Amino acid sequence: MKKIFFICFIFSLLLWNINNVCSQNITAKYNKHKVDSLVNTINPDAKLRWITSDSVSIKGTSLSWNYWYGYFSEEVHTNYFFHATLDSVVYDSLNHLAPLGIMYIDTLWFDSDTALALAENQGGVDFRNHHTGFKIIASLGKPLVPNSTNRWYIQYISLDDHSDRLHFNLDATASTVDEVKKFEILSPNLVLQQNYPNPFNSTTTIRFAIPKAGLVELKVYDIRGKEIRTLVKEHITPGNYFVDFDGSELASGIYFYKLIADNYIEIKKLILLK
């Protein structure tokens, strides 16, 4: 009896430790105010450039986040690096680089949990279902492009083949948590995504979302407008879908794929390179 009690106690302790470790995961914004306070003591003029983590859960949380702040002057550009966990914020290092241009993250951006909810809804779930092992990298930044917006860059990476990846480039100001929940429940939009990879050799994946049941057609055309392949032509229920296009028997070049559903038509370009 004592032996059984001891085994149960150890098992309960292990479960507690697992839950405790899992509970340490935090979002990118969780400790940002502490990072800002530390930055203010070092250089009040430094501004946020980048946030990243190379091990993010499907809920958009991580054991640690890295923050990159920068201060730009005519002579030098100083970069400050910080590392944040649930319980601590550490000033990691700094370096000096020649000023080659810089974009700072605006104050308005949604958190990593919202970013992963969007990524999961737009194909992340399908990727995970087709890979026994994977990891997720999440980064927030702003492209060095005029009038650009804050962007979340999400990568799903297969642990069996690191070249097998799914990328997301999300406008970090375009949604809120409430809007994401509404989209997940109601799926109000019919969406045709850009194929990935693109360019490709010789297979690529096309993803689309259907808001209501009906006849859906997905076809591929050559550059002259000749239909060369019907990928989908059937009545399907609402949801997120993907289909693999195999172009191994086709010549390199530019092709187009068209989605037709409920009076909705959209065409996108794909490039086959061999």
C-alpha positions in Angstrom: 0.0 0.0 0.0 2.8 2.4 0.9 4.5 1.6 -2.4 1.3 2.5 -4.4 1.0 5.7 -2.4 4.6 6.6 -3.1 4.2 6.0 -6.9 1.0 8.1 -6.9 2.8 10.9 -5.0 5.7 10.9 -7.5 3.3 10.8 -10.5 1.4 13.8 -9.0 4.7 15.7 -8.4 5.7 15.1 -12.0 2.4 16.4 -13.3 2.7 19.4 -11.1 6.2 20.1 -12.4 5.0 19.8 -16.0 2.1 22.1 -15.4 4.4 24.5 -13.6 6.9 24.6 -16.5 4.1 25.1 -19.1 2.7 27.9 -17.0 6.0 29.8 -17.4 5.2 30.6 -21.1 4.5 34.2 -21.8 3.4 36.4 -24.7 5.7 39.0 -26.3 3.9 41.8 -24.6 3.8 40.2 -21.1 7.1 41.8 -19.8 7.6 44.5 -22.4 6.8 47.2 -19.9 9.7 45.9 -17.8 12.0 45.9 -20.8 10.9 49.5 -21.5 11.8 50.6 -18.0 15.2 49.0 -18.2 15.8 50.6 -21.6 14.8 54.0 -20.2 17.6 53.8 -17.5 20.2 53.0 -20.2 19.2 55.2 -23.1 15.8 57.0 -22.9 16.0 57.8 -26.7 16.3 54.1 -27.8 13.3 52.7 -29.6 12.0 49.2 -30.2 13.2 47.5 -33.4 12.5 43.8 -33.1 11.0 41.1 -30.9 11.6 37.4 -31.5 11.5 33.9 -30.1 12.7 30.7 -31.8 10.4 28.4 -29.8 6.8 29.5 -29.6 3.8 27.4 -28.7 0.6 27.3 -30.8 -0.9 29.6 -28.3 1.7 32.3 -29.1 3.6 32.0 -25.8 7.3 31.2 -25.2 9.6 30.6 -22.3 11.6 33.6 -23.4 11.5 36.6 -25.8 14.4 38.7 -27.2 14.0 42.4 -27.6 16.2 44.7 -29.8 16.2 48.4 -29.3 18.1 50.9 -31.4 19.3 54.5 -31.2 20.2 56.3 -34.4 22.5 59.2 -34.8 24.4 60.7 -37.8 27.6 59.1 -36.7 26.6 55.7 -35.3 23.8 53.4 -34.7 23.7 51.7 -31.3 21.8 48.5 -30.7 20.7 47.2 -27.3 19.6 43.6 -26.8 17.5 42.3 -23.9 16.2 38.9 -22.9 12.9 38.5 -21.0 11.3 35.5 -19.2 8.4 35.3 -16.8 10.5 36.4 -13.8 13.4 38.4 -15.2 14.5 40.9 -17.8 18.2 40.9 -18.6 20.3 43.5 -20.4 22.2 41.2 -22.7 24.6 43.3 -24.9 25.0 46.2 -27.2 26.9 46.9 -30.5 27.5 49.8 -32.8 26.8 49.7 -36.5 27.0 52.2 -39.3 23.6 53.8 -40.0 22.3 52.0 -43.0 18.6 52.9 -42.5 16.2 51.8 -39.8 12.5 51.3 -39.1 11.1 51.3 -35.6 8.1 49.4 -34.3 5.1 51.6 -33.6 3.3 51.4 -30.3 0.2 49.9 -32.0 0.6 46.2 -32.5 -1.3 43.1 -31.4 0.3 40.4 -29.2 1.9 37.1 -30.2 -1.2 35.1 -29.1 -3.3 36.9 -31.7 -0.6 36.4 -34.3 -0.5 32.6 -33.7 -4.3 32.5 -33.7 -4.2 34.0 -37.2 -1.4 31.7 -38.4 -3.2 28.6 -37.0 -6.4 29.6 -38.8 -4.7 30.3 -42.1 -2.9 27.0 -42.4 -0.8 26.3 -39.3 -3.1 23.6 -38.1 -2.8 21.8 -41.4 1.0 22.0 -41.3 1.0 20.5 -37.8 -1.3 17.7 -38.7 1.1 16.7 -41.5 4.3 16.8 -39.4 5.0 14.7 -36.4 7.7 17.1 -35.2 7.8 20.9 -35.7 8.9 24.2 -34.2 7.5 27.7 -34.5 9.5 30.9 -34.8 7.8 34.3 -34.3 9.2 37.7 -34.9 7.8 41.2 -34.8 9.4 44.0 -36.9 8.8 46.7 -39.5 10.1 46.4 -43.1 12.4 49.1 -44.4 9.8 50.3 -46.8 8.0 53.6 -46.9 4.5 53.6 -45.3 5.0 50.0 -44.1 3.2 48.6 -41.0 4.4 46.5 -38.1 4.5 42.9 -39.2 4.4 39.5 -37.5 6.6 36.9 -39.2 5.7 33.4 -38.3 7.5 30.2 -39.5 6.4 26.6 -38.9 9.4 24.4 -39.5 9.5 20.6 -39.8 12.0 19.0 -37.5 12.6 16.2 -40.0 13.4 18.6 -42.8 14.2 22.2 -42.0 13.7 23.2 -45.6 10.0 22.2 -45.2 8.5 25.4 -43.8 5.3 27.4 -43.8 5.7 31.2 -43.7 3.2 33.9 -42.6 3.7 37.7 -43.0 0.9 39.3 -41.0 -0.1 42.9 -40.6 0.3 43.4 -36.9 -2.2 46.3 -36.8 -5.0 44.7 -38.9 -6.8 42.7 -36.3 -7.8 42.3 -32.7 -8.4 39.3 -30.5 -12.1 39.7 -30.8 -11.9 39.8 -34.6 -9.8 36.7 -34.7 -12.3 34.8 -32.5 -15.2 36.0 -34.7 -13.3 34.8 -37.8 -12.6 31.4 -36.2 -16.2 30.8 -35.3 -18.0 32.3 -38.2 -15.4 32.2 -41.0 -17.1 35.1 -42.8 -14.5 35.6 -45.6 -13.7 33.6 -48.6 -10.0 33.7 -49.0 -7.6 32.5 -51.6 -4.0 32.5 -50.3 -0.8 32.8 -52.3 0.7 29.4 -53.0 3.7 28.3 -51.0 6.5 27.9 -52.0 6.5 30.3 -54.9 8.5 30.0 -57.1 8.4 26.2 -56.7 9.9 23.0 -58.1 7.9 20.9 -58.7 5.1 20.9 -56.1 3.4 23.7 -54.2 0.5 24.1 -51.9 -2.6 26.3 -52.4 -4.8 27.2 -49.4 -8.2 28.7 -49.3 -11.1 29.3 -46.9 -14.8 28.8 -47.7 -17.4 30.5 -45.5 -20.4 28.5 -46.6 -21.3 25.2 -48.3 -21.4 25.2 -52.1 -19.8 24.3 -55.4 -16.1 25.2 -55.4 -13.8 25.2 -58.4 -10.0 25.6 -58.4 -8.3 25.5 -61.8 -4.8 26.1 -63.1 -4.1 27.9 -66.4 -1.0 28.6 -68.5 0.1 32.1 -69.5 -2.0 32.0 -72.6 -5.1 31.3 -70.6 -5.5 27.6 -71.5 -6.8 25.5 -68.7 -4.3 22.8 -67.8 -5.5 21.3 -64.5 -8.7 21.1 -62.4 -7.6 20.8 -58.8 -11.1 21.1 -57.2 -14.6 20.8 -58.6 -17.0 19.7 -55.9 -19.5 20.8 -53.3 -17.7 21.3 -50.0 -18.6 22.5 -46.5 -17.3 25.6 -44.8 -13.7 25.5 -43.6 -10.1 25.9 -44.4 -8.6 23.7 -47.2 -5.4 23.1 -49.0 -4.5 21.2 -52.2 -1.1 20.2 -53.5 -0.3 21.1 -57.2 2.2 18.9 -58.9 3.9 20.6 -61.9 6.5 18.0 -62.5 5.1 17.3 -66.0 5.0 21.0 -67.0 7.6 23.3 -68.4 9.1 26.1 -66.3 7.2 29.4 -66.5 4.3 31.5 -65.2 1.0 29.9 -64.5 -2.3 31.1 -62.9 -4.8 29.5 -60.5 -8.4 30.6 -60.2 -10.9 30.0 -57.4 -14.6 30.2 -58.2 -17.2 29.9 -55.4 -20.6 31.6 -54.8 -20.1 34.3 -57.4 -16.6 34.9 -56.0 -13.6 34.8 -58.5 -10.0 35.4 -57.6 -6.9 34.7 -59.6 -3.3 34.5 -58.4 0.0 33.8 -60.2 2.4 31.0 -59.5 5.9 30.4 -60.9 7.4 27.0 -61.8 11.2 26.9 -61.9 13.1 23.7 -62.6 
